[in-house]
Amino acid sequence: MAMGWLAFLSWTATLLVIRPKRFFRIWLGVPTVAFVVLVCAAFAASVYRSLPGVVFQDSVGFAPPPDVTVLNSLRHMPTDWDDSYLELDASDKTIRRILEGGFSPIPPEEFIKDGTAPGWWKPPAGPSARVYATSNRLLIYDPGSGNPEKRRVYIRYRRP
């Protein structure tokens, strides 16, 4: 093992003395290029995972049907938590399909707004609002809102 390190250090020193440009190209250029590629790949993955259709699918478990119109979506993706917020218009049929994913009604008083929600995420409040929750998802809508074809729905998803 010591011989391997010794050979590595002697090759590095020889390369630095004989061909300094090549030394810097290899020992500084390659890691820098690799880092830039890694950052670009992470950014591309972040952008893709923030697309409204992808946020919808991650939040409810199925791709958005044709009757769903996603108005706003936001995904916070720091290293220690992952919050997704959706504002959409959906038919009663789609709302029932979403609720079949393990949601149960909770009293509106139990719903607590949190500080990470975007400014446009303003779910309805009041006696007509319906609030449903699972361990990591929240769905709020007003059955009397919108028109008979579509209702305004607010969904928050916290990845466990």
C-alpha angles and dihedrals in degrees: 000000000000090000090055092054091045091052090047093050093045092050090048092049092047092050091048093051099040101035111015094169091055090046093056092042092054102036099037105021100051096050090044092052091046091051092049091049090049093050091048091049092050091049092049091050090049092051092048093049090051095057111118095240092049092047089050093050093047091047101047104020102245137067116269111270119227093263092062119096112189107209099178136002134177132177123194109202112177118150098264104040141020121206125178125191126192135184112188146152115235140165122254088251092058092045089054090048091052092047090053086069092087101287120149127189119260129187112268089236090067092060109098121191112228133212097243094064115112120244094254093054099096109148118195119269130198139065096308095054117105118212122193128177146180125189092283107011134072128193123187128178142147113234089207095053126100119002132308092272099050139022129196110250130188120201130184120188125188115192108228 
